[in-house]
Amino acid sequence: FMISLFGQEFVELKLPNSNKIVVKFMFRNGSITDPAGKEGLTNATASVIAGGGTGDLSYSQIQDKIYPMAASYGASTDKEVSIFTFEVHKDWLKEFYPIMIGLMTNPAFKDEDFQRVISNQQNYVDQVIRASSDEDYSKKALEDFLFRGTNYQHMVAGKTASVKNISLGDIRNQYRNFFTKNNLTVGIAGNYPKDFLKRLKKDLEALSRINPTIPQAPKVSMPDGIHVEIISKESAFGSAMFMGFPIDITKAKDDYAALMVANSYLGEHRKSYGRLYMQIRETRSMNYGDYSYIDWYENGGANMVPPSGVPRNSNYFAMWIRPVQIAKQLNQQYPELKDLQLGPAHFALRMAIRELSKIVSNGISKEDFEATRTFLRSYMKLYIKSPSEQLGYLMDSKFYGRKDYIKEMDNLLTNLRAEDVNNAIKKYLQADNMFVTIVTDKSEADPLRESLLKNSDSPMSYSNALKSGLPKEVLAEDEEVSKFKLNIKSVDIIKSEETFR
């Protein structure tokens, strides 16, 4: 299925008291427009534009010019959009503008810039994704698993073989065909001159006039049971887990506000009050953090609040279990655990899914609903604490057919009732069917696979010092968790070097 886009859209955010001017260019393309065999092309195109020169200036000349301005710019690509963000003090707008418009409408596409950018992208898909963070690795691996066979499957950066196939000619073609005046939303924020928009509209006429045909986001079927892929890695830090299932809801639907409350109660990102965090991290000291999500959370390891700029039409619910220790580590640290054959990964997986199942079965109380809703109404205002994020969320709003997502969600939250949240939980969430990816040490992979397939009991293994300080009710709950049956249907082991090839 394809959609055709025609014409430009503009979003204005007048901020009379701001000294900064922000301009964003959102192209409706993203990695879903990557040709087969050249996955990663859209990301590479955006990166070469932002990491290169113009017809008049080299990349190094641009950097020299913007340094005294304290200006900045960059590009990001996701599944359905590519966004360029330019920020400059209003006193330097006149000098900065030719650089900005030159990069957007007349990129140089020099071979030296291409070679630098594509080398970095190749290194990312070959090495960085597997080596830098097992948490990010498990998240990208889940998307590969959950969206397998669709145009959402591959990483935005592509695959080892596909990035090698990308040429400078491919990038020129992708720019001409998919970075056009007809699939573009432009956002402007700050105290900009009256004639600025008029000038910008005129200069953007230099963009390609092609009407791009954009593939639609995929519809993903719910899996039958729980399907696990264990990624076996040399010298993994621990067992990092990411799990999820498709949900037929995005920010475009009013039900999203109710689901936000349920998700925040279960596991708001980087917050210590969620059920997952309290049970796994706070009470049992198993890892660093445990969270849940009702859409893609870009760069979760660094961002404290959900960033704008990653709007999607195909969505999924997910839970992120940051690495728990493996048996090999526990054997070395605690003499009383020297004979342990398997770390607490199976137990942690059970506990996370059990917490989800409890919310699905019981809902949340009126008291918890009120507390969580009050938190969210304040917390959402932090999403837009900078002009760039204010503008970004307004542009995302257009993507979802809304006018102002933050204000509209606040209004929806205001009128929400506890029963609305519990109805949304019943409608969208469940705990019997999902995809699970676990990045773990190769020493842990086979014992974990066997334990999962057999639904073996998985008693929690504490050090003596930690266990002695735990209340009896926690140890009693551990017994229940260790026997909690998961609807496991398949468990496969994949060597780390075979992923994203």
C-alpha positions, -999 to 999 in steps of 0.1 A, spaced: 0 0 0 12 35 -8 3 70 0 9 101 -22 18 134 -6 13 168 -22 24 202 -10 41 218 20 27 224 54 40 251 78 38 252 116 45 286 133 53 291 170 57 328 177 78 333 209 83 371 213 105 367 243 129 342 228 163 351 216 166 318 197 151 309 163 145 273 155 136 259 121 127 223 115 122 205 82 103 173 85 102 151 54 76 123 53 100 95 41 119 76 67 135 42 65 103 27 50 114 44 17 147 25 16 149 3 -15 155 -35 -9 192 -42 -7 200 -6 2 184 -4 37 198 26 55 198 48 24 174 75 38 194 78 70 226 80 49 211 107 27 200 129 57 234 124 73 253 134 42 232 165 38 238 175 75 274 163 75 284 179 42 287 212 24 266 233 1 272 244 -35 291 274 -21 307 262 11 326 231 22 316 213 55 347 227 73 340 262 60 304 260 74 317 249 108 341 278 109 313 302 100 288 290 126 312 288 155 311 325 164 273 323 160 270 295 185 245 280 160 238 243 156 221 220 133 216 182 127 195 155 112 176 125 125 158 97 106 132 73 119 108 48 103 85 74 87 103 108 89 136 126 84 140 158 104 166 186 100 168 210 130 185 244 128 190 267 158 205 302 159 204 333 180 181 359 163 210 383 159 228 359 136 198 348 115 208 369 84 243 352 83 230 317 92 201 316 68 221 311 35 239 281 52 206 266 63 188 270 29 220 260 10 221 227 29 184 220 23 181 230 -14 217 228 -27 237 201 -8 272 196 -23 271 157 -21 309 156 -23 326 122 -22 348 131 8 317 139 28 299 107 16 329 85 25 331 99 60 294 96 67 290 61 52 321 48 70 305 59 103 272 43 94 289 11 83 308 10 116 275 14 135 258 -15 118 289 -37 119 302 -30 154 286 -2 175 251 -16 178 265 -49 191 292 -35 213 281 -2 229 249 -10 248 232 -43 252 200 -24 262 199 -6 228 209 -38 211 179 -57 226 155 -29 216 167 -28 180 166 -66 179 130 -66 192 120 -44 163 137 -67 139 118 -96 154 84 -79 159 83 -63 124 100 -92 106 90 -93 69 78 -57 68 93 -23 59 97 -15 96 120 -45 102 154 -31 94 173 -6 116 171 29 104 209 27 99 204 -4 77 223 -37 77 259 -48 72 254 -59 36 230 -31 26 251 -2 37 279 -15 16 256 -13 -14 249 24 -10 266 47 -34 268 85 -37 246 82 -68 220 64 -47 220 93 -22 216 119 -49 186 99 -62 170 95 -28 174 132 -21 157 140 -55 129 115 -51 121 116 -14 133 149 0 110 171 -20 88 202 -16 57 179 -17 63 158 14 77 185 36 64 201 69 83 232 80 83 245 115 95 278 128 98 289 164 110 321 181 110 358 176 116 357 138 110 386 113 76 391 97 89 384 62 109 353 72 82 327 64 76 344 30 112 342 21 115 306 33 86 295 12 101 311 -19 135 296 -14 121 261 -8 107 262 -43 142 250 -53 135 216 -38 126 187 -61 90 190 -74 85 152 -75 54 139 -58 68 110 -38 49 78 -33 55 67 3 49 31 14 24 27 42 34 16 77 28 -21 82 0 -38 101 15 -64 124 -4 -95 136 -5 -105 172 18 -135 178 3 -168 190 20 -172 224 54 -159 236 83 -162 211 118 -156 224 150 -149 205 182 -152 227 211 -133 212 243 -151 224 271 -126 228 308 -130 238 314 -113 272 279 -98 276 275 -75 306 243 -94 317 209 -104 303 192 -73 287 155 -79 278 131 -61 256 96 -75 249 65 -63 232 34 -69 210 16 -48 184 -12 -24 196 -37 -7 174 -34 28 188 -12 59 183 -13 94 196 -40 100 170 -66 83 192 -82 98 223 -78 64 241 -41 72 241 -45 94 272 -60 65 292 -33 42 281 -7 68 291 -20 65 327 -18 27 327 17 27 312 30 53 337 16 33 366 33 1 352 67 16 343 72 53 334 106 56 318 134 65 343 109 69 371 112 50 404 75 46 413 64 22 385 54 -13 394 81 -28 373 108 -7 389 95 -12 424 93 -50 421 125 -57 402 149 -29 411 137 -13 443 126 -44 463 150 -70 448 180 -50 436 182 -71 404 192 -44 380 193 -6 372 158 0 359 126 -15 345 102 4 323 73 1 299 63 20 267 33 25 245 53 38 216 89 40 204 111 59 229 141 72 210 175 70 228 160 59 261 194 55 276 200 93 274 166 109 273 147 116 305 115 126 288 100 114 255 115 133 226 96 146 196 105 137 161 98 100 159 61 98 150 49 64 137 17 49 124 26 13 134 29 9 171 36 -16 199 36 -20 237 69 -29 252 87 -36 285 124 -29 290 143 -49 316 178 -35 319 205 -61 323 203 -86 352 234 -105 362 244 -138 347 254 -170 366 291 -166 357 292 -132 375 272 -144 405 295 -175 408 325 -152 411 310 -127 435 293 -149 461 306 -182 474 271 -192 483 262 -190 446 292 -207 432 271 -236 418 244 -215 402 238 -225 366 215 -197 355 211 -161 364 178 -144 373 168 -136 336 140 -162 336 127 -149 370 129 -113 359 110 -121 327 83 -139 347 80 -110 371 76 -84 344 50 -104 325 32 -112 358 30 -76 367 15 -68 333 -10 -97 337 -20 -84 371 -28 -50 357 -48 -66 328 -68 -87 353 -73 -62 381 -69 -28 365 -56 0 387 -73 15 418 -89 49 419 -62 61 443 -34 50 420 -53 64 390 -56 99 407 -19 100 417 -7 89 383 -29 112 363 -18 142 385 18 133 379 13 130 341 -5 163 338 26 180 353 52 157 337 39 163 302 47 200 304 84 190 307 82 174 272 82 210 258 106 228 280 127 241 251 115 259 219 128 231 198 107 205 216 77 228 216 80 230 179 87 194 175 56 183 193 35 207 173 49 191 141 43 156 155 7 167 162 2 174 125 15 140 116 -12 124 139 -39 147 126 -40 168 158 -35 205 163 -16 205 197 -10 171 211 3 183 245 -28 205 252 -52 180 238 -38 152 259 -40 174 290 -76 181 283 -83 144 278 -65 136 311 -85 162 329 -118 144 319 -105 109 324 -120 84 349 -104 54 365 -128 31 346 -117 47 313 -81 36 320 -92 1 330 -113 -2 299 -83 8 278 -61 -17 295 -86 -45 287 -88 -33 251 -52 -29 243 -30 -49 267 -25 -86 274 2 -109 287 -1 -141 268 13 -132 234 45 -113 227 79 -112 211 109 -112 235 146 -105 227 173 -113 253 209 -102 248 230 -124 271 264 -140 275 270 -171 255 275 -191 287 239 -182 297 222 -188 263 217 -226 264 206 -229 301 182 -200 296 167 -215 265 162 -249 282 146 -232 313 122 -212 292 112 -240 269 105 -263 298 88 -236 319 110 -248 347 108 -233 381 132 -203 383 138 -196 420 154 -162 427 190 -165 438 201 -139 463 233 -134 481 230 -143 518 234 -107 528 206 -95 506 182 -123 514 186 -118 551 172 -83 548 141 -92 527 107 -94 543 89 -128 545 62 -116 521 88 -108 494 103 -143 497 68 -157 496 60 -138 464 93 -150 449 80 -185 453 49 -176 433 69 -158 406 93 -187 402 64 -210 392 44 -184 371 36 -201 338 46 -182 306 29 -190 273 62 -199 257 59 -212 222 94 -209 208 129 -201 219 157 -196 194 194 -188 200 210 -164 175 247 -156 175 254 -119 179 275 -118 148 246 -130 127 222 -102 136 215 -72 113 236 -87 85 
